[in-house]
């Protein structure tokens, strides 16, 4: 099973149970251990994942870190866990700082089972940095997060490459933070720079104020158009279908006006994760249209698993099928798709009779 599918299933568990995981042990058992398993580590092999790891020297008496991941007999990653209700900050990483300097580890993870912060020694060798070089949250997993996490899987783990790339990731994160600040509320320097490029004459206070008011909306519109264009092209697995009766032939239109949104992508990943319990996830395909986004089995428009009707401004519906009859269910949140897991599985069995009941 691919990493994105495993993480989607873990995301469902996280959303369902995080409010009741009030202790560190609960978060470790329900969230952190499954996360390590999703990366390919055997959490029941004490030579690979060491619980309650203790260093021989250089730490406080009786102090331990929750997990140490080992490779070739050496510690490669240290992991410290906190309850899911805790807002992580550097003050929770005291044990990691101390253990980092007395072990072979070059990577450390601070987590509450929902948010994962990855640290290394980018600034000074053998001294853990104060700021993480990579952070992701199970609440909102982005495609870029999955690409980064793939480097931490047991199969792909290469400590030298990870540490080398960690510096780039950290710098990119800092650049992104500064850009987010500028895009949300442009600084005087940024406004002046853009105004001087666009305005040919003297930059008066009134002209500068006018540019300041226009700059943030212009940036937002540009990013929105760019993202929509990328999303639309990325998920066109085949010619789009129009809002036709179930099983009708593909619409021969060229796809003008079709935009695949981030919500549709997220919904597809959830349905794909549910379907992966019964079929190879590669068999589950998304095909967008102007009025809905279809989820198909085997890229066959006569095998529609579900339809996402997400074009409404305030309402979103999930269309489920029994035979050729579609029933639309109102969704107040994308995670509510998981509530229809049994219906999705029943539909898959209807479309593929080889799936055991």
C-alpha positions in Angstrom: 0.0 0.0 0.0 1.3 3.4 -1.0 2.3 5.9 1.7 -0.4 8.4 0.8 -3.1 5.7 1.3 -1.6 4.7 4.7 -1.5 8.3 5.8 -5.1 8.9 4.7 -6.3 6.0 6.9 -4.2 7.3 9.8 -5.7 10.7 9.2 -9.2 9.3 9.7 -8.1 7.7 13.0 -6.5 10.9 14.1 -9.6 13.0 13.4 -11.9 10.4 15.1 -10.0 9.9 18.3 -7.7 12.9 19.0 -10.2 14.5 21.4 -10.1 11.4 23.7 -6.4 10.9 23.6 -5.6 12.9 26.7 -2.5 11.1 27.9 0.9 10.7 26.3 0.6 6.9 26.4 -2.7 7.1 24.5 -1.3 9.3 21.8 1.7 7.0 21.4 -0.3 3.8 21.1 -3.2 5.1 18.9 -1.3 7.6 16.7 2.5 7.6 16.9 3.1 3.8 16.6 0.8 3.5 13.6 2.6 6.5 12.0 6.0 4.7 12.4 4.4 1.6 10.9 3.2 3.6 8.0 6.8 4.6 7.3 7.7 0.9 7.2 9.2 0.4 10.6 8.5 -2.7 12.8 7.4 -1.2 16.1 7.4 -4.7 17.6 11.1 -5.2 16.8 13.1 -3.8 19.7 16.3 -3.7 17.7 14.6 -1.5 15.2 12.3 0.7 17.3 13.5 1.0 20.9 10.8 2.2 23.3 11.8 4.2 26.4 15.3 4.6 25.1 18.0 5.5 27.6 21.5 6.8 26.8 24.4 5.6 28.9 26.0 9.0 29.6 25.3 12.7 29.4 21.7 12.8 30.5 19.7 13.2 33.6 19.3 10.2 35.8 16.2 8.2 34.9 15.5 10.4 31.8 14.4 8.6 28.6 13.1 9.5 25.2 9.9 7.7 24.0 11.4 6.0 21.0 14.7 5.5 19.2 14.8 4.2 15.6 17.9 2.3 14.9 19.7 1.2 11.7 22.7 -1.1 11.6 22.9 -1.0 15.4 23.1 2.8 15.6 20.5 5.3 16.7 19.3 7.3 13.7 16.1 9.0 14.9 15.0 10.1 18.4 11.3 10.6 19.0 9.7 12.4 22.0 5.9 12.3 22.4 3.4 14.5 24.2 -0.4 14.2 24.6 -2.5 15.2 21.6 -4.0 18.1 23.6 -0.6 19.8 24.0 0.5 22.6 21.7 4.1 21.7 20.8 6.9 24.2 21.4 10.7 24.0 21.9 10.3 23.8 25.7 8.9 20.2 25.2 12.2 19.2 23.5 14.5 19.3 26.5 15.2 15.6 26.5 15.8 15.5 22.7 18.4 18.3 23.1 20.3 16.4 25.7 20.1 13.0 23.9 21.0 14.5 20.6 24.4 15.4 21.8 25.3 12.0 23.3 24.0 9.6 20.6 24.6 9.0 17.0 21.2 10.4 16.0 21.2 13.2 13.4 17.4 13.5 13.4 14.8 14.1 16.1 11.0 14.2 16.1 8.8 16.0 18.6 5.1 15.0 18.2 1.7 14.9 19.9 0.5 12.4 17.4 -1.2 15.1 15.3 1.7 17.5 14.6 5.2 16.2 13.8 8.2 18.5 14.1 11.5 17.2 12.6 14.8 18.6 13.8 18.5 18.1 12.9 21.9 19.7 13.5 22.0 22.1 10.5 23.4 25.1 12.3 26.0 23.4 14.5 27.2 19.8 14.3 26.0 17.5 17.1 23.7 20.2 18.5 20.0 20.0 17.8 18.6 23.2 16.2 16.1 25.3 18.0 13.7 25.3 15.1 12.4 22.3 13.1 13.4 22.0 9.4 10.1 20.3 8.6 6.7 20.3 10.2 3.5 18.6 9.1 0.1 18.0 10.7 -2.2 15.0 10.2 -5.1 17.5 10.1 -4.0 18.8 6.7 -1.6 16.5 4.8 -0.3 18.2 1.6 1.2 16.4 -1.4 4.6 18.0 -0.6 4.5 16.6 2.9 4.1 13.1 1.5 7.0 13.5 -0.8 9.2 14.6 2.1 8.0 11.8 4.4 8.8 9.2 1.8 12.5 10.1 2.4 12.0 9.0 6.1 10.6 5.6 5.2 12.6 2.5 6.1 13.0 1.6 2.4 14.3 5.0 1.3 16.1 6.2 4.5 19.5 7.8 3.7 20.7 9.9 6.6 23.3 11.8 4.6 20.8 12.8 1.9 18.2 13.8 4.5 20.5 16.0 6.5 21.8 17.6 3.3 18.2 18.3 2.2 17.1 19.4 5.7 19.1 22.6 5.3 17.2 23.4 2.1 13.9 22.5 3.6 14.5 24.8 6.6 15.5 27.7 4.4 12.5 27.2 2.2 10.3 27.1 5.2 11.7 30.5 6.4 11.3 32.0 3.0 7.7 30.7 2.8 6.9 32.3 6.2 8.3 35.7 5.0 6.4 35.4 1.7 3.2 34.6 3.6 3.7 37.7 5.7 4.3 39.9 2.7 1.4 38.4 0.8 -1.0 38.8 3.7 0.1 42.3 4.7 2.7 43.8 2.3 5.5 45.7 4.0 6.5 49.2 3.0 9.7 47.9 1.4 7.7 45.4 -0.7 5.1 47.9 -1.7 7.8 50.4 -2.7 9.6 47.8 -4.8 6.5 46.8 -6.7 5.3 50.3 -7.2 8.6 51.4 -8.6 8.5 48.6 -11.1 4.9 49.4 -12.2 4.6 53.2 -11.8 6.8 55.2 -14.1 6.6 58.5 -12.3 7.3 59.9 -8.9 6.1 57.7 -6.0 4.0 59.9 -3.8 2.4 58.8 -0.5 -1.0 58.7 -2.1 0.2 56.5 -5.0 2.0 54.2 -2.6 -1.1 53.8 -0.4 -3.1 52.9 -3.5 -0.6 50.2 -4.5 -0.6 48.9 -0.9 -4.4 48.3 -1.1 -4.2 46.6 -4.5 -1.1 44.4 -3.9 -2.5 41.8 -1.5 -5.7 41.1 -3.6 -3.6 40.9 -6.8 -1.3 38.4 -5.2 -4.2 36.3 -3.9 -5.8 36.2 -7.3 -2.6 35.2 -9.0 -2.0 32.4 -6.6 -5.6 31.2 -6.9 -5.4 31.1 -10.7 -2.0 29.4 -10.6 -3.2 26.7 -8.2 -6.4 26.0 -10.0 -4.5 25.7 -13.3 -2.0 23.2 -11.8 -4.7 21.2 -10.1 -6.9 21.0 -13.2 -4.0 19.7 -15.3 -2.6 17.3 -12.7 -5.7 15.1 -12.2 -7.0 14.8 -15.8 -6.4 11.1 -16.1 -8.5 10.9 -19.2 -11.1 13.0 -21.1 -13.6 14.5 -18.7 -17.1 13.3 -18.5 -20.1 15.6 -18.5 -23.1 15.3 -16.2 -24.6 12.3 -18.1 -26.6 9.3 -17.0 -24.5 6.6 -15.3 -22.7 4.6 -17.9 -23.1 7.1 -20.7 -20.2 7.6 -23.2 -17.5 10.0 -22.4 -18.1 13.6 -23.3 -15.8 14.5 -26.2 -15.5 18.1 -25.0 -12.0 19.5 -24.6 -12.5 20.2 -20.8 -12.9 24.0 -21.1 -14.1 25.5 -17.8 -13.2 22.4 -15.7 -11.2 23.2 -12.5 -10.3 20.4 -10.1 -10.2 21.9 -6.7 -8.2 21.0 -3.6 -11.3 19.8 -1.9 -12.0 17.4 -4.8 -8.5 16.1 -4.6 -8.8 15.5 -0.8 -12.2 13.8 -1.3 -10.7 11.5 -3.9 -7.9 10.6 -1.6 -10.4 9.7 1.2 -12.5 7.5 -1.1 -9.3 5.9 -2.5 -8.2 5.1 1.1 -11.5 3.5 1.9 -11.5 1.5 -1.3 -7.9 0.3 -0.7 -9.3 -2.1 1.9 -10.9 -4.1 -0.9 -9.1 -3.2 -4.1 -5.7 -2.0 -5.3 -5.8 1.8 -4.9 -4.4 2.2 -8.4 -7.7 0.9 -9.7 -9.5 3.9 -8.2 -9.4 6.9 -10.6 -10.7 10.5 -10.5 -12.2 12.0 -13.6 -13.5 15.6 -13.4 -16.4 17.2 -15.2 -18.0 20.6 -15.2 -20.8 19.7 -12.8 -19.3 17.0 -10.7 -16.1 15.0 -10.0 -16.4 11.2 -10.6 -14.6 8.4 -8.8 -14.3 5.4 -11.1 -13.2 1.9 -10.8 -10.7 0.8 -13.5 -11.0 4.2 -15.2 -14.3 2.9 -16.6 -17.2 5.4 -16.6 -19.6 2.4 -16.4 -18.1 1.6 -13.0 -18.8 4.8 -11.1 -18.0 4.4 -7.4 -19.2 7.9 -6.3 -19.6 11.5 -7.5 -18.5 14.6 -5.7 -20.9 17.5 -6.2 -18.6 20.2 -4.8 -19.4 23.1 -7.1 -22.0 24.7 -4.8 -20.9 27.8 -2.9 -22.3 26.7 0.5 -23.3 23.1 0.0 -21.4 20.0 -1.0 -22.9 16.6 -1.8 -21.5 13.1 -2.1 -23.4 11.0 -4.7 -23.6 7.3 -3.9 -24.9 4.6 -6.2 -27.0 1.4 -5.9 -27.3 0.1 -9.5 -27.9 3.2 -11.6 -29.7 5.1 -8.9 -27.8 8.0 -7.3 -28.5 9.2 -3.8 -26.9 12.5 -2.8 -25.7 13.0 0.8 -25.0 16.5 2.2 -21.5 16.9 3.6 -20.7 19.5 6.2 -17.1 18.4 6.3 -14.9 16.3 4.0 -14.1 13.9 6.8 -17.8 12.9 6.9 -17.1 10.9 3.7 -15.7 8.2 6.1 -19.2 7.8 7.4 -20.2 6.2 4.1 -17.3 3.7 4.1 -19.8 0.8 4.2 -21.8 2.2 1.2 -18.6 2.7 -0.8 -17.4 -0.9 0.0 -20.9 -2.2 -1.0 -20.6 -0.3 -4.3 -17.2 -1.8 -5.0 -18.5 -5.3 -4.4 -21.4 -4.5 -6.8 -19.0 -3.4 -9.5 -16.4 -6.2 -9.0 -18.1 -9.5 -8.2 -14.7 -11.1 -7.4 -14.5 -9.1 -4.1 -15.5 -11.4 -1.3 -18.6 -10.4 0.7 
